[in-house]
Amino acid sequence: MRASEIFNRRVRGFRVVELVGVGVLLVLVLGVYMAKAFAGRERAEIASVERQIEDERLKVRLLQAEVAHLEQPRRIESLAQAAQLAPIAADRETSEDALIDVARRPAPPSKRSAAPVAAATDPALAAADAPDGVTADPAPAEAPR
């Protein structure tokens, strides 16, 4: 079979070349349609994400405005006066270096005196109140032999 025979051969009145051309054309049309459909879907997703970003920006601006309102010195001062708060006395202030000494000082007796009594009589409560790594049992541990 020669090439000229392929171009001139007919199937049901159509040349083979025409049938192949129509098939290629249909495949191209379908491919373009699918590409546009996927692009449209992606475009819709992008628009949705952009709307979400804009909504988040609006929320951020609203929160920043609320923080600015809440941090107004006049408002804080009026709240402090309503709660009968006063500035810290100079003798209560300390430096960073002296913080460890403040932490080592025994705490002043609190208004609740029931907690130390309960902790002293109930070892389970004392263990629950003890800091991590500290046992509430005052008995020394046995040395390994």
Secondary structure as GFF3:
##gff-version 3
##sequence-region A 1 145
A	DSSP	alpha_helix	3	8	.	.	.	ID=ss1
A	DSSP	beta_strand	10	11	.	.	.	ID=ss2
A	DSSP	beta_strand	14	15	.	.	.	ID=ss3
A	DSSP	alpha_helix	16	70	.	.	.	ID=ss4
A	DSSP	alpha_helix	73	82	.	.	.	ID=ss5
A	DSSP	three_ten_helix	90	92	.	.	.	ID=ss6
A	DSSP	alpha_helix	99	104	.	.	.	ID=ss7
A	DSSP	alpha_helix	114	121	.	.	.	ID=ss8
A	DSSP	alpha_helix	123	129	.	.	.	ID=ss9
###
